[in-house]
Amino acid sequence: MKKTFVLTHPKIKTDRLFEAVKRDVKKYIKREQKKELPENVDYWDFDCKYGHTAEEAKTIHIAEINKFIDEAEELKLESFYLEIIAKAGHRKTKENSE
């Protein structure tokens, strides 16, 4: 998902637009996690970027998405860019130090 969310609408209140953005992001992540894993892959990981525009987007952790959406709401931005790309994740094993 690479998308610039526009947060202005003549009939829909801004609060509802932010709730819709959060719902869309959650739905996208859930849908990607349900996809069948390729061979030798442990889980789906995500590369995420957030910025006021696509050019100034910076890498963020998936757990910080809602925090940045809330920040955009506080700053009363008219739009922001969010990118979420699914990738294969491999668990790191802990080595026993005996």
C-alpha positions in Angstrom: 0.0 0.0 0.0 1.5 3.3 -1.1 -1.0 6.0 -0.6 -1.4 9.7 0.1 -4.5 10.1 2.3 -6.4 13.3 1.7 -8.1 14.4 4.9 -10.5 17.0 3.5 -14.0 16.4 2.3 -17.0 18.7 1.9 -19.4 16.4 3.7 -17.4 14.1 5.9 -16.0 15.4 9.2 -12.2 15.2 9.7 -12.5 13.0 12.7 -14.3 10.3 10.7 -11.7 10.5 7.9 -8.9 9.7 10.4 -10.9 6.8 11.8 -11.4 5.6 8.2 -7.6 5.8 7.6 -6.9 3.7 10.7 -9.5 1.2 9.7 -8.1 0.9 6.1 -4.6 0.4 7.5 -5.7 -2.2 9.9 -7.7 -4.0 7.2 -4.7 -4.0 4.8 -2.3 -5.4 7.4 -4.8 -8.1 8.4 -5.3 -9.1 4.7 -1.6 -9.3 4.0 -1.0 -11.4 7.1 -3.6 -13.9 6.0 -1.8 -14.6 2.7 -0.1 -17.9 2.4 3.6 -17.8 3.5 6.2 -18.8 0.9 8.5 -21.7 1.7 11.2 -21.1 4.3 9.4 -18.0 5.7 8.4 -17.7 9.3 6.0 -14.7 9.2 5.0 -11.6 7.2 7.1 -8.5 8.2 6.3 -5.0 7.0 8.4 -2.1 5.8 6.6 1.2 6.6 7.2 4.8 5.7 5.3 7.9 6.8 5.6 11.6 5.8 3.7 14.7 5.2 4.6 14.1 1.5 6.0 11.1 -0.4 9.3 12.8 -0.9 9.9 13.4 2.9 8.7 10.0 4.0 10.8 8.3 6.7 11.0 4.7 7.8 8.9 3.8 10.8 8.0 0.7 12.7 4.6 -0.9 12.1 3.6 -0.4 15.7 4.0 3.4 15.3 1.6 3.9 12.5 -1.4 4.9 14.7 0.9 7.3 16.7 1.9 9.1 13.4 -1.8 9.2 12.2 -2.7 10.8 15.5 0.1 13.3 15.1 -1.2 14.2 11.7 -4.6 14.8 13.3 -3.1 17.1 15.9 -1.2 19.1 13.3 -4.4 19.3 11.3 -2.7 18.2 8.1 -4.7 18.2 4.9 -3.0 15.0 3.7 -0.1 12.6 4.5 1.7 9.8 2.8 1.8 6.2 4.2 3.6 3.2 2.7 3.2 -0.3 4.0 5.0 -3.1 2.1 4.8 -6.8 3.1 8.0 -8.8 3.1 9.2 -12.2 4.2 10.3 -12.4 7.8 12.7 -14.9 9.3 12.9 -15.4 13.1 16.3 -15.1 14.6 17.3 -18.0 16.9 19.0 -17.4 20.2 22.3 -19.2 20.5 22.9 -21.1 23.7 25.9 -19.8 25.5 26.8 -22.7 27.7 
